[in-house]
Amino acid sequence: MTSARLVIDRDFTVGPVPRRLFGSFVEHMGRCVYTGIYEPGHPTADERGYRRDVLDLTREMGVSIVRYPGGNFVSGYHWEDGIGPADQRPRRMDGAWHTIETNAFGLHEFAGWAQEAGVEMMEAINLGTRGVEEARSLVEYANHPGGTAWSDLRIKNGAKDPFGIKVWNLGNELDGPWQIGHKTADEYGRLAQEAGKAMKLVDPSIELVAVGSSNAHMPTFGQWEHTVLSHAYDEVDYISLHAYYQEHDGDTLSFLASANDMDYFIESIIATADAVKAKRHAKKSIHLSFDEWNVWYQQRGDGGDQPHMVEKAEWREHPRLIEDEYNVTDAVVVGTFLHSLLRHGDRVTIANQAQLVNVIAPIRSEEGGPAWRQSIFWPFARMSELATGQIMRVASTGDRFETRQYGDATVVDAAVTYDAERGRVVLFVANRGLDEAADVALDLRGFTASAVTRAEVLTVPEGGDRHSSNTEGAQDVVGLAPLAGAGVDDAGAVRASLPPLSWAVIEVAVAEA
């Protein structure tokens, strides 16, 4: 048996929970759009071709903001291809994913879908093969009320009211040599500065995200952010960061501790941004947009109709690409990633799990068939539902374990929120131990706890193992179940025993002492 003691104090908070932390990502890649969110002719499709079953799951998951249309895709994309009559839109070769893009789904379709899903739109622009003029034209088309060439064209195309898109990505992963239009930090920084300036002249209310490092192991990591922000600090509001993790060569302990690396990545970017702030004597702080994150088995190599090496695929419309099947272990790790994002919610104020449907996604669907929740759906859904109010600072002591990649890590990983209006403290907690249960005690200073009002756990199902997953034929193998025994002890502390390899949520009714 392992143990952990967590302490929070009413007066020590990180900041308010940012709702944009629970974002997702829809890219024109594989089956995320076509047969994912959009499938005319599907039994659940509405008159616009949106799959209602996927919409229902998106709303249940609690997604707040969705980044679109890429990703690598956007670095070769002409946004004008996706507007106007659908039967007149051009078919294009998409070099990013070696597929044929029909453009049947574009900006207007995404705006309609976002309205149905109840999510905020986050639009990415092409700064790979295009530049300042195309960027400002898109903002005018999307956001200007009317009376100009581009805004009147939007009205002609059926959208009288502006889309009102507030958050814009200034390109995607342009630090990466794989990216169409790859640039040096100086080249990109100047382009982002000028594009951002032009875009804000069209609509001063928009918020801009500069491209940061594609991962923390890029050879330009750190210097890229410093150079880009040295150019574009005044124009942008966020710097992006992307990270994907997987279990390598059976090193399960490192995989379970990979949120340590996410913490390091976030804190390094904050330090770099603040160094530029100090050098410039600036007043504003740059926030972070963690607009791609997830578990992604990049080295799994499924082959067949699910190529991971996309350059070997034929030129086809929306082939199956990286449709990872997620298990219990993945769900626990995703839960710890959400903890990391929440713990840094004073600076990470946008985050987008990549992607929403089919492509390394919490939701899976089949053409003409069902949609279902993968294991990683559940931590996201519960945290989006219950993480409200203030993020609490958590002091933690307890057992630790050694890892090959990330040093030592706590067996129990946690994040806590307090919502004064609802009178609740919510503990989000993972037991990363593979073999032993973990006794967890949460001491509440400045609060009086009356009762545990909800306690749920995701863990290895009866008769299963850590590789258990949900599939089309067995959609409810892995999910949340009641956590027995969680309660408030005589001293007012919250206590629970977590089974091995588990993620749990415990909601506690409290009053301020």
MARGU-179081 format. One record per residue (C-alpha): residue in one letter; x, y, z. Coordinates in pm, whole numbers, plus 32768, in hexadecimal, padded with zeros to 4 digits. Layout:
<rs>
{r "a", {X, Y, Z}}
...
</rs>
This chain:
<rs>
{r "m", {8000, 8000, 8000}}
{r "t", {8081, 815A, 7FA4}}
{r "s", {8006, 82A4, 8030}}
{r "a", {7FF8, 8418, 7FF1}}
{r "r", {7F94, 8546, 80BD}}
{r "l", {7F14, 8676, 8002}}
{r "v", {7EDB, 87C9, 80A3}}
{r "i", {7E1D, 88F6, 801E}}
{r "d", {7DDC, 8A44, 80C5}}
{r "r", {7CB7, 8B23, 806E}}
{r "d", {7D9D, 8C52, 804D}}
{r "f", {7E99, 8BB3, 7F5D}}
{r "t", {7E15, 8BA6, 7DFC}}
{r "v", {7EB0, 8B9A, 7CA2}}
{r "g", {7D97, 8C59, 7BF8}}
{r "p", {7C44, 8C21, 7B5B}}
{r "v", {7C0A, 8AE8, 7A8A}}
{r "p", {7C24, 8B56, 791D}}
{r "r", {7B05, 8ABA, 7859}}
{r "r", {7BD8, 8AB3, 771C}}
{r "l", {7CB4, 89B1, 77C9}}
{r "f", {7BBB, 88A8, 7758}}
{r "g", {7BEB, 88D7, 75E5}}
{r "s", {7C04, 87E2, 74C7}}
{r "f", {7C8A, 87DD, 7365}}
{r "v", {7BEA, 8790, 7215}}
{r "e", {7CE0, 876E, 70F6}}
{r "h", {7CAA, 870C, 6F8D}}
{r "m", {7D68, 85CB, 6FCC}}
{r "g", {7CF6, 8465, 6FA4}}
{r "r", {7B8E, 8438, 7015}}
{r "c", {7B76, 8554, 7110}}
{r "v", {7A98, 862E, 7033}}
{r "y", {7A10, 8540, 6F2E}}
{r "t", {7951, 841E, 6FD3}}
{r "g", {79B6, 84BB, 7120}}
{r "i", {78F6, 85FA, 7163}}
{r "y", {7866, 860D, 7001}}
{r "e", {77BD, 84F2, 6F44}}
{r "p", {7692, 8545, 6E6A}}
{r "g", {75BB, 840F, 6E49}}
{r "h", {7614, 8382, 6F9E}}
{r "p", {74DF, 830B, 705D}}
{r "t", {7517, 841A, 7164}}
{r "a", {757C, 8533, 7075}}
{r "d", {74B5, 8674, 7077}}
{r "e", {7458, 873B, 6F42}}
{r "r", {75B6, 87D3, 6F36}}
{r "g", {766B, 8687, 6F4D}}
{r "y", {76DD, 86A5, 70B8}}
{r "r", {76DC, 855A, 7172}}
{r "r", {75F3, 858B, 729A}}
{r "d", {768B, 8465, 7358}}
{r "v", {77E1, 850B, 734C}}
{r "l", {7748, 865C, 73A9}}
{r "d", {76A4, 85BB, 74D8}}
{r "l", {77ED, 8526, 754B}}
{r "t", {78A4, 866F, 7510}}
{r "r", {77AB, 8723, 75F0}}
{r "e", {77BC, 860D, 76F4}}
{r "m", {7936, 8626, 76F3}}
{r "g", {791B, 8797, 7749}}
{r "v", {79F6, 8821, 7634}}
{r "s", {7A10, 899D, 764F}}
{r "i", {7AE0, 8A0B, 7520}}
{r "v", {7B4B, 8958, 73E2}}
{r "r", {7C7E, 89A6, 7310}}
{r "y", {7C4D, 8986, 7197}}
{r "p", {7CB0, 892B, 707C}}
{r "g", {7E0F, 88BD, 70E0}}
{r "g", {7F13, 8855, 7136}}
{r "n", {8005, 8802, 7020}}
{r "f", {7EE3, 8819, 6F2B}}
{r "v", {7EC3, 8991, 6F54}}
{r "s", {8024, 89DB, 6ED8}}
{r "g", {7FBA, 8990, 6D73}}
{r "y", {7E49, 89EE, 6D8C}}
{r "h", {7D91, 8AF9, 6CC5}}
{r "w", {7C6D, 8B5D, 6DA0}}
{r "e", {7BB5, 8BE1, 6C6E}}
{r "d", {7B95, 8A79, 6BF1}}
{r "g", {7A9F, 8A31, 6D0B}}
{r "i", {79A2, 8B46, 6CCA}}
{r "g", {788F, 8B74, 6BC9}}
{r "p", {77B2, 8A6A, 6B28}}
{r "a", {7834, 8913, 6B8D}}
{r "d", {7811, 8884, 6A2F}}
{r "q", {78F5, 8993, 69A6}}
{r "r", {7A10, 8968, 6AA0}}
{r "p", {7B5C, 88E0, 6A1C}}
{r "r", {7BEF, 8790, 6A71}}
{r "r", {7D55, 87B8, 6AEC}}
{r "m", {7E83, 86E0, 6B39}}
{r "d", {7ED5, 8702, 6CAB}}
{r "g", {804B, 86D5, 6CC8}}
{r "a", {8049, 86CD, 6E43}}
{r "w", {7F8B, 8582, 6E5A}}
{r "h", {7FB0, 850A, 6CF0}}
{r "t", {7E39, 8508, 6CB6}}
{r "i", {7D33, 85A7, 6BD5}}
{r "e", {7C73, 86C2, 6C78}}
{r "t", {7B15, 86EA, 6BE7}}
{r "n", {7ACE, 8833, 6C9B}}
{r "a", {7967, 87C3, 6CD2}}
{r "f", {7998, 883E, 6E38}}
{r "g", {7A24, 899B, 6E6E}}
{r "l", {7A09, 8AD2, 6F44}}
{r "h", {788D, 8AF9, 6F2F}}
{r "e", {7855, 8989, 6F7D}}
{r "f", {7942, 899C, 70A5}}
{r "a", {7895, 8AD5, 7128}}
{r "g", {7743, 8A27, 7114}}
{r "w", {77CA, 88F0, 71BD}}
{r "a", {786D, 89BD, 72D3}}
{r "q", {7723, 8A6B, 7317}}
{r "e", {7670, 891C, 732E}}
{r "a", {777F, 8890, 7412}}
{r "g", {777E, 89C5, 74EF}}
{r "v", {78F4, 89FD, 74C6}}
{r "e", {79C9, 8B2E, 7480}}
{r "m", {7A81, 8B38, 7333}}
{r "m", {7BFE, 8B50, 7328}}
{r "e", {7C79, 8B8B, 71C6}}
{r "a", {7DD4, 8B40, 7141}}
{r "i", {7E61, 8BFD, 7017}}
{r "n", {7F5C, 8B8A, 6F13}}
{r "l", {80AE, 8C2E, 6F4C}}
{r "g", {8163, 8B12, 6E9D}}
{r "t", {811A, 8B59, 6D2F}}
{r "r", {8059, 8C9E, 6D60}}
{r "g", {807F, 8DE2, 6E1E}}
{r "v", {8001, 8F32, 6E98}}
{r "e", {7F01, 8F7C, 6D87}}
{r "e", {7E52, 8E2C, 6DA1}}
{r "a", {7E4E, 8E44, 6F1F}}
{r "r", {7DA9, 8F98, 6F2F}}
{r "s", {7CB3, 8F3A, 6E1A}}
{r "l", {7C3E, 8E0E, 6EE4}}
{r "v", {7C03, 8EE4, 701A}}
{r "e", {7B3D, 8FDB, 6F48}}
{r "y", {7A6F, 8EC1, 6EB0}}
{r "a", {7A28, 8E1F, 6FFF}}
{r "n", {79FE, 8F45, 70EB}}
{r "h", {79A6, 9089, 7037}}
{r "p", {7831, 90DC, 703A}}
{r "g", {7811, 913D, 6ECA}}
{r "g", {7848, 9249, 6DC7}}
{r "t", {799B, 91CA, 6D4E}}
{r "a", {79F8, 90D5, 6C3E}}
{r "w", {7A4C, 8FAF, 6D20}}
{r "s", {7939, 8FE4, 6E22}}
{r "d", {7835, 9010, 6D10}}
{r "l", {78AB, 8ECA, 6C75}}
{r "r", {7869, 8E1C, 6DC4}}
{r "i", {770A, 8EAC, 6DC3}}
{r "k", {76D9, 8E3B, 6C5C}}
{r "n", {774A, 8CDF, 6CC6}}
{r "g", {7633, 8CCB, 6DC6}}
{r "a", {76BC, 8D5C, 6F0B}}
{r "k", {7620, 8EB0, 6F4B}}
{r "d", {76B9, 8ECD, 70A6}}
{r "p", {7832, 8EC3, 70DE}}
{r "f", {78C3, 8D85, 716F}}
{r "g", {796A, 8E51, 7284}}
{r "i", {7A9F, 8D75, 72A2}}
{r "k", {7B72, 8DF6, 73C4}}
{r "v", {7C9D, 8D0A, 73CF}}
{r "w", {7D86, 8CDE, 72A4}}
{r "n", {7EB9, 8C02, 7277}}
{r "l", {7FCC, 8CAB, 71AF}}
{r "g", {8029, 8B6C, 70F7}}
{r "n", {808B, 8A14, 7176}}
{r "e", {81D4, 896C, 71DD}}
{r "l", {82A7, 8A43, 70F5}}
{r "d", {83DA, 89EA, 71C4}}
{r "g", {83C0, 8887, 7136}}
{r "p", {847A, 8822, 6FF7}}
{r "w", {8351, 873F, 6FA1}}
{r "q", {826D, 886F, 6F84}}
{r "i", {8210, 8902, 6E33}}
{r "g", {82AE, 8A5C, 6E3F}}
{r "h", {83A1, 8A0C, 6F5B}}
{r "k", {8450, 8B47, 6FD3}}
{r "t", {8566, 8BB9, 70B5}}
{r "a", {8501, 8C66, 71F6}}
{r "d", {855E, 8DBB, 7168}}
{r "e", {849D, 8D7C, 7025}}
{r "y", {836B, 8D08, 70DF}}
{r "g", {837F, 8E11, 71F0}}
{r "r", {837E, 8F2D, 70F2}}
{r "l", {8262, 8E8E, 702B}}
{r "a", {8192, 8E55, 7166}}
{r "q", {81CE, 8FBB, 71D1}}
{r "e", {815B, 904C, 7085}}
{r "a", {8037, 8F5B, 7058}}
{r "g", {7FC4, 8F9C, 71BC}}
{r "k", {7FDB, 9113, 718F}}
{r "a", {7F0D, 9106, 704F}}
{r "m", {7E09, 901E, 70E7}}
{r "k", {7DD8, 90FC, 7218}}
{r "l", {7DAE, 922B, 7137}}
{r "v", {7C7E, 9176, 70A6}}
{r "d", {7BFA, 9105, 71FB}}
{r "p", {7CAD, 918D, 7331}}
{r "s", {7BE7, 90A3, 7416}}
{r "i", {7C87, 8F5E, 739D}}
{r "e", {7D85, 8E93, 7463}}
{r "l", {7EB6, 8E07, 73B0}}
{r "v", {7F80, 8CCD, 73F1}}
{r "a", {80E8, 8CC5, 7375}}
{r "v", {8183, 8B78, 7316}}
{r "g", {8263, 8AEB, 7425}}
{r "s", {832D, 89AA, 7429}}
{r "s", {8293, 886E, 7399}}
{r "n", {831E, 87B4, 74C6}}
{r "a", {8415, 87E7, 75E0}}
{r "h", {851D, 8718, 752D}}
{r "m", {853A, 87F0, 73F7}}
{r "p", {86A2, 8866, 73C3}}
{r "t", {8625, 89CF, 73B9}}
{r "f", {854E, 89AF, 74F3}}
{r "g", {856C, 8ADF, 75D4}}
{r "q", {862A, 8BB2, 74DC}}
{r "w", {8506, 8B9A, 73E8}}
{r "e", {8412, 8C2B, 74E5}}
{r "h", {8506, 8D3B, 754D}}
{r "t", {8546, 8DAA, 73E7}}
{r "v", {83DA, 8D9B, 7377}}
{r "l", {8361, 8E60, 74A3}}
{r "s", {847C, 8F5C, 747D}}
{r "h", {83DE, 8FB1, 732D}}
{r "a", {8269, 8F85, 736E}}
{r "y", {823B, 8FC2, 74E4}}
{r "d", {8163, 90F6, 74B9}}
{r "e", {807F, 9055, 73B5}}
{r "v", {803D, 8EFF, 744F}}
{r "d", {7F89, 8E8F, 7588}}
{r "y", {7FF5, 8D21, 759B}}
{r "i", {8113, 8C3D, 753D}}
{r "s", {80BA, 8AD8, 74DF}}
{r "l", {8152, 898E, 7549}}
{r "h", {810F, 882A, 74D4}}
{r "a", {815E, 86DD, 7578}}
{r "y", {8108, 8572, 753C}}
{r "y", {816B, 844B, 7614}}
{r "q", {8167, 82D2, 75F8}}
{r "e", {81ED, 819E, 76A5}}
{r "h", {8342, 8148, 7614}}
{r "d", {83CE, 7FE5, 7617}}
{r "g", {8304, 7F75, 7743}}
{r "d", {837D, 8096, 781D}}
{r "t", {822C, 80B9, 78C8}}
{r "l", {82AC, 817C, 79F5}}
{r "s", {833A, 8293, 791E}}
{r "f", {81F7, 82A3, 785B}}
{r "l", {812F, 82C2, 799D}}
{r "a", {8213, 83DF, 7A0A}}
{r "s", {8210, 849B, 78BF}}
{r "a", {8145, 85B8, 795B}}
{r "n", {8292, 8610, 7A03}}
{r "d", {8312, 8667, 78A9}}
{r "m", {81D9, 8730, 785F}}
{r "d", {8215, 87F7, 799F}}
{r "y", {837D, 8839, 7933}}
{r "f", {8311, 88A3, 77D7}}
{r "i", {820D, 8997, 7859}}
{r "e", {82F0, 8A2F, 7960}}
{r "s", {840E, 8A58, 7867}}
{r "i", {832F, 8B15, 7773}}
{r "i", {82AC, 8BF4, 788B}}
{r "a", {8412, 8C45, 78F2}}
{r "t", {8477, 8C96, 778B}}
{r "a", {8346, 8D72, 774D}}
{r "d", {8381, 8E2C, 7892}}
{r "a", {84EF, 8E62, 7839}}
{r "v", {8483, 8F11, 76F9}}
{r "k", {8384, 8FD9, 77C3}}
{r "a", {8494, 904D, 78B1}}
{r "k", {8582, 90A7, 7797}}
{r "r", {8475, 9176, 76EB}}
{r "h", {83F5, 9213, 7830}}
{r "a", {829D, 91A2, 77BE}}
{r "k", {8168, 91B4, 7895}}
{r "k", {809F, 9093, 7806}}
{r "s", {80F4, 8F26, 783B}}
{r "i", {80E6, 8E28, 7723}}
{r "h", {7FFF, 8D06, 776B}}
{r "l", {8029, 8BA2, 76EB}}
{r "s", {7F4C, 8AEA, 75F5}}
{r "f", {7F93, 8975, 7618}}
{r "d", {7ED3, 893E, 74D8}}
{r "e", {7F43, 87DA, 748C}}
{r "w", {7F6D, 86D2, 759A}}
{r "n", {7F17, 8564, 75C6}}
{r "v", {7F95, 8400, 75CD}}
{r "w", {7FFD, 83A1, 746B}}
{r "y", {809F, 8255, 7412}}
{r "q", {8175, 82E1, 72FA}}
{r "q", {8250, 81AB, 72EB}}
{r "r", {813E, 80A7, 72F9}}
{r "g", {8138, 8073, 717F}}
{r "d", {7FE4, 7FD2, 7153}}
{r "g", {8010, 7FC5, 6FD8}}
{r "g", {7F00, 7F51, 6EED}}
{r "d", {7DE6, 804B, 6ED4}}
{r "q", {7E66, 810E, 6FFE}}
{r "p", {7FB8, 8195, 6F89}}
{r "h", {808C, 8252, 7081}}
{r "m", {8188, 82A4, 6F72}}
{r "v", {809A, 8375, 6EA5}}
{r "e", {8189, 83AF, 6D85}}
{r "k", {8156, 8241, 6D25}}
{r "a", {7FDC, 8268, 6D0D}}
{r "e", {7F2A, 8289, 6BC0}}
{r "w", {7E8A, 83D2, 6B5E}}
{r "r", {7D30, 8392, 6BEF}}
{r "e", {7C16, 8450, 6C90}}
{r "h", {7C1D, 8442, 6E0F}}
{r "p", {7CD4, 82F4, 6E43}}
{r "r", {7CFB, 8263, 6F9E}}
{r "l", {7E22, 830C, 7045}}
{r "i", {7EA7, 82DA, 71A8}}
{r "e", {7D63, 8252, 7239}}
{r "d", {7DFB, 81E9, 7383}}
{r "e", {7D31, 810B, 746C}}
{r "y", {7D58, 8187, 75D2}}
{r "n", {7D65, 80AE, 7709}}
{r "v", {7D5A, 80D5, 7883}}
{r "t", {7EC9, 813B, 789B}}
{r "d", {7E96, 8249, 7796}}
{r "a", {7D68, 82D1, 7851}}
{r "v", {7E2A, 82F1, 7997}}
{r "v", {7F46, 83A5, 78E2}}
{r "v", {7E51, 8491, 7834}}
{r "g", {7DBC, 84DC, 7989}}
{r "t", {7F14, 8547, 7A07}}
{r "f", {7F45, 8624, 78D4}}
{r "l", {7E02, 86D4, 792D}}
{r "h", {7E83, 86FC, 7A92}}
{r "s", {7FC0, 879F, 7A0A}}
{r "l", {7EFC, 8890, 7930}}
{r "l", {7E15, 88EB, 7A50}}
{r "r", {7F33, 891F, 7B45}}
{r "h", {7FC5, 8A1D, 7A4F}}
{r "g", {7E76, 8ABC, 79FC}}
{r "d", {7EEC, 8C19, 7A56}}
{r "r", {7FC5, 8C16, 791B}}
{r "v", {7F45, 8AF2, 784B}}
{r "t", {7DF5, 8B89, 77FA}}
{r "i", {7DAF, 8ACD, 76B5}}
{r "a", {7DE5, 8959, 767B}}
{r "n", {7D6B, 8878, 7562}}
{r "q", {7D75, 86FF, 7578}}
{r "a", {7DCB, 8677, 7420}}
{r "q", {7CEA, 860D, 737D}}
{r "l", {7B73, 85F9, 73BB}}
{r "v", {7AFF, 84D2, 72E6}}
{r "n", {7BB0, 839C, 725B}}
{r "v", {7D0D, 8434, 7238}}
{r "i", {7DBA, 83EF, 7388}}
{r "a", {7C6B, 8448, 741E}}
{r "p", {7B8C, 841C, 754F}}
{r "i", {7A66, 83DC, 7465}}
{r "r", {7A61, 82CE, 7358}}
{r "s", {7965, 82A2, 7241}}
{r "e", {792B, 81C0, 7119}}
{r "e", {78A3, 8221, 6FC6}}
{r "g", {7731, 81D4, 6FCC}}
{r "g", {775D, 813C, 7125}}
{r "p", {7772, 819C, 7294}}
{r "a", {783F, 8298, 7357}}
{r "w", {78D0, 8240, 74AB}}
{r "r", {79A6, 82BF, 75C8}}
{r "q", {7B0E, 8250, 75E6}}
{r "s", {7BA9, 8227, 7740}}
{r "i", {7C4C, 8380, 7733}}
{r "f", {7AF6, 8422, 7707}}
{r "w", {7AA5, 83FC, 7878}}
{r "p", {7BB0, 84C9, 7930}}
{r "f", {7B79, 85E7, 783C}}
{r "a", {79FE, 85DC, 7860}}
{r "r", {7A00, 85D9, 79DC}}
{r "m", {7B09, 86E7, 79FE}}
{r "s", {7A53, 87C7, 7907}}
{r "e", {7911, 8795, 79CC}}
{r "l", {7998, 87BD, 7B2D}}
{r "a", {7AD2, 8897, 7B15}}
{r "t", {7A32, 89E9, 7B5D}}
{r "g", {7A83, 8B10, 7C3A}}
{r "q", {7BE9, 8B2E, 7CB6}}
{r "i", {7D18, 8A4E, 7C7E}}
{r "m", {7DB0, 89FD, 7DD0}}
{r "r", {7F20, 89DE, 7E21}}
{r "v", {7F62, 887B, 7E95}}
{r "a", {8077, 8819, 7F82}}
{r "s", {80C1, 86A8, 7F63}}
{r "t", {818B, 85A5, 8020}}
{r "g", {818E, 8430, 7FEA}}
{r "d", {822C, 8307, 7F3E}}
{r "r", {82F6, 8332, 7E01}}
{r "f", {8380, 8257, 7CEC}}
{r "e", {84AD, 826A, 7C05}}
{r "t", {8491, 8280, 7A8D}}
{r "r", {858A, 8254, 7974}}
{r "q", {852A, 8392, 78B8}}
{r "y", {849D, 848D, 79B0}}
{r "g", {854B, 8451, 7AFB}}
{r "d", {847E, 840E, 7C30}}
{r "a", {8309, 844F, 7C3A}}
{r "t", {81F5, 844B, 7D3B}}
{r "v", {8120, 8310, 7D3A}}
{r "v", {7FED, 83EA, 7D74}}
{r "d", {7FBA, 8510, 7C89}}
{r "a", {7EA9, 860F, 7CCB}}
{r "a", {7E02, 875A, 7C82}}
{r "v", {7CF6, 8809, 7D51}}
{r "t", {7BF1, 8915, 7D0E}}
{r "y", {7B0B, 89DA, 7DF6}}
{r "d", {79C3, 8A73, 7D86}}
{r "a", {7940, 8B62, 7E90}}
{r "e", {77F6, 8B97, 7DDF}}
{r "r", {77AB, 8A23, 7DD4}}
{r "g", {7847, 89DF, 7F28}}
{r "r", {7926, 88C7, 7EAE}}
{r "v", {7A8E, 8856, 7EA3}}
{r "v", {7AE2, 875C, 7D92}}
{r "l", {7C10, 8678, 7DA0}}
{r "f", {7C8E, 85E5, 7C58}}
{r "v", {7D88, 84D6, 7CAB}}
{r "a", {7E48, 83B7, 7C0A}}
{r "n", {7EF3, 8288, 7CA1}}
{r "r", {8015, 8244, 7BB5}}
{r "g", {807B, 810C, 7C6F}}
{r "l", {8051, 7FD0, 7BA2}}
{r "d", {802E, 7ED7, 7CBE}}
{r "e", {7FC8, 7F81, 7E03}}
{r "a", {7E9B, 8043, 7E79}}
{r "a", {7EDB, 81A6, 7EF5}}
{r "d", {7E4A, 8241, 802F}}
{r "v", {7E0B, 83B3, 7FF1}}
{r "a", {7DC0, 84BB, 80F7}}
{r "l", {7D5E, 861E, 8097}}
{r "d", {7D7E, 871B, 81B1}}
{r "l", {7C9F, 884B, 8183}}
{r "r", {7D20, 8983, 8233}}
{r "g", {7C29, 8A9F, 8249}}
{r "f", {7B0A, 89B9, 81ED}}
{r "t", {7A12, 88E0, 82A6}}
{r "a", {79B8, 87A9, 81E0}}
{r "s", {785F, 8715, 8216}}
{r "a", {784D, 85F0, 8124}}
{r "v", {78D6, 854E, 7FE9}}
{r "t", {77C3, 858C, 7EE9}}
{r "r", {785C, 84D2, 7DC4}}
{r "a", {7978, 83D9, 7DA6}}
{r "e", {79CA, 8325, 7C61}}
{r "v", {7AF2, 825C, 7BEA}}
{r "l", {7B7A, 81DB, 7A9F}}
{r "t", {7C52, 80A6, 7AC7}}
{r "v", {7C92, 7F4A, 7A40}}
{r "p", {7B3E, 7EA6, 7A05}}
{r "e", {7AE5, 7D5D, 7AA9}}
{r "g", {7B7A, 7C44, 79DC}}
{r "g", {7C4D, 7D39, 7913}}
{r "d", {7DA9, 7DCC, 7924}}
{r "r", {7E52, 7F1A, 78EF}}
{r "h", {7E33, 7EEF, 7776}}
{r "s", {7CB7, 7ED5, 7781}}
{r "s", {7C09, 7FC7, 7694}}
{r "n", {7ABB, 8024, 75FA}}
{r "t", {7A73, 7FB2, 7498}}
{r "e", {7954, 7FC2, 73A1}}
{r "g", {78DC, 7E6E, 7418}}
{r "a", {791B, 7EAD, 758C}}
{r "q", {78ED, 801F, 75CD}}
{r "d", {78D0, 8023, 774A}}
{r "v", {79EF, 7F4A, 77C3}}
{r "v", {7AB2, 8071, 7853}}
{r "g", {79FE, 818E, 78FF}}
{r "l", {79B5, 8234, 7A4B}}
{r "a", {791E, 8170, 7B6C}}
{r "p", {78CA, 81CD, 7CD4}}
{r "l", {79FB, 81E3, 7DB8}}
{r "a", {799C, 8130, 7EF8}}
{r "g", {7A0D, 81A9, 804A}}
{r "a", {7A5D, 8314, 7FFD}}
{r "g", {79F1, 83F4, 811A}}
{r "v", {7A3D, 8500, 821A}}
{r "d", {7AE6, 848A, 835C}}
{r "d", {7AB3, 850F, 84BC}}
{r "a", {7BCD, 860C, 8490}}
{r "g", {7B28, 869D, 8359}}
{r "a", {7C1C, 8608, 825F}}
{r "v", {7BA8, 855E, 811F}}
{r "r", {7C21, 83F8, 8106}}
{r "a", {7C15, 82F9, 7FF0}}
{r "s", {7CC3, 81BC, 7F81}}
{r "l", {7D15, 81B3, 7E10}}
{r "p", {7D41, 8065, 7D5F}}
{r "p", {7E85, 8028, 7CA1}}
{r "l", {7E9F, 80E3, 7B56}}
{r "s", {7D71, 81C3, 7B7C}}
{r "w", {7CEF, 8323, 7B4A}}
{r "a", {7BE0, 83AA, 7C2E}}
{r "v", {7B0E, 84DD, 7C74}}
{r "i", {7A8D, 852F, 7DD2}}
{r "e", {7998, 864B, 7E08}}
{r "v", {7977, 86D2, 7F6B}}
{r "a", {7870, 87BD, 7FFA}}
{r "v", {7924, 88CB, 80C2}}
{r "a", {78EF, 8A14, 8176}}
{r "e", {79F9, 8B16, 81C1}}
{r "a", {7A6E, 8AF2, 8328}}
</rs>
